[in-house]
Amino acid sequence: MRKEVIVAIVIGFTIGLVITIGIITARNALKGQPKTTATGQTTSVPTPGPAKHAVTITSVGENHVTTSDQFNLRGKTTPAAMVVIIAEEEELMVVADSSGNFERVVPLIGGANLIEVVSFSPTGERAETDVTVIYTTAEF
């Protein structure tokens, strides 16, 4: 009986070690670590640069709770970009200023409101993000 337990422990330890080494190897490969080719040359995987066009929401965080039936959505994107805000019951549009800032009052319905923000740069690039805002009349 003792022999089987020891064998099971050794096999389990070996399988765990193999899985751990596989995870570490995969993580290093995804980070863009230098790789050695079959000829012995070292190459590096290029890391992607920052996105040219993006949109971020600066006025509220995810799952923001409010007791008002509307809120002021502010954000930042590419200067002069067209920003489309898709709320639960309305679609709104605004153009970002010369610094890329935009702002618009968004109406809310009771409960959770998924607000999608889609930005189109002057060159036609698209970026999007979303945030959930919770409207409640409960006092807390």
Secondary structure, DSSP 8 states (H G I E B T S, - for coil): -HHHHHHHHHHHHHHHHHHHHHHHHHHHHHTT--EE-TTS-EE--------SS--EE-S--TTEEESSSEEEEEEE-STT-EEEEE-SS-EEEEE--TTSEEEEEEE--SEEEEEEEEEE-TTS-EEEEEEEEEE-----
